């Protein structure tokens, strides 16, 4: 279980992971659930302010830096709070 808190508004998000699930698996599932015919991976990369190739590698299970995780949660919390 991972809990994220937005300190300036005191909101929290709790992410429940199964025993064999990793945070990156959950992130991929969330990303895939937001993508559609009009909102593609390239649009998400722009919103996250990361390189498309880096996000593409992450979606294929390759190693990426921590800035992708930071960018993902920044966008995720922004959408969750709106």
Buried (B, 14 or more C-beta within 10 A) or exposed (E): EEEEEBEEEEEEBEBEEEEEEEEBEBBBEEBEEBEEEEEEBEBBBEBBEBEBEBBBBBBEEEEBEEEBBEBBBEBBBEEEEE
